[in-house]
Amino acid sequence: MTTEAQALDGVRERVLTAACELFAARGITSTGVDLVSEVAGVSKRSLYQRFPSKDHLIAAYLTRATDRFMDGLIPPEDSGLPPAGNVLEVFAATQRKSHETDFRGCPVLNATAEIADVTHPVRGIAISYKDQLLGYFRAQAEAAGAADAELLAEQLGMLFDGAMAYGSVRDQPLPDSVHATARTLLAAQGVELPPTTGA
């Protein structure tokens, strides 16, 4: 990579880092590109060279924020857990994440709550991430022998999103009932559950 290209990437990174911090803390619609460029320490011209519009910047922010949010939520393939354990670990990991000081809920839900326009690029990114999570739940449900894997995946997806909204509205960590509800949904589909911790 040339020195010029490295500098270009460095500026882009500064802009995106500033946008991630500001959008998460202040909201997307209430944060203008003037403030992003000021915090990033770059000119608006430089910002627009990397992101042709605020919508492009929002899309880049949401992709990065959601990747970071999802990191560690889905167990690795070699986790050694049974399928039901993999599902439960998603909710356990989400609970743990909700105790972090910078936890603000699901970036996808937050962004779509702010931007109602269904044609906005945010919508496609949001659906893509939610479909990935549903696909994971579906695959685990099928592997676990659920009576209706599609229905179970949908229920688990709604539980996940509901938990995110619950924590965001109350600005508090997720309660233990989230994990207990996931166990109940699995059991209702005839899935054999791993023992509870300490059992």
Protein Blocks (a to p, Z undefined) as FASTA:
>chain_A
ZZklmmmmmmmmmmmmmmmmmmmmnojklpcfklmmmmnopafklmmmmmmbfklmmmmm
mmmmmmmmmgokaccfklopafklmmmmmmmmmmmmmmpmklgbjfklmmmmmmmclkbm
klmmmmmmmmmmmmmmmmmmmmnopablmlmmmmmmmmmmmmmmmmmmnopacdfklmmm
mmmmmmmnopacdddehZZ
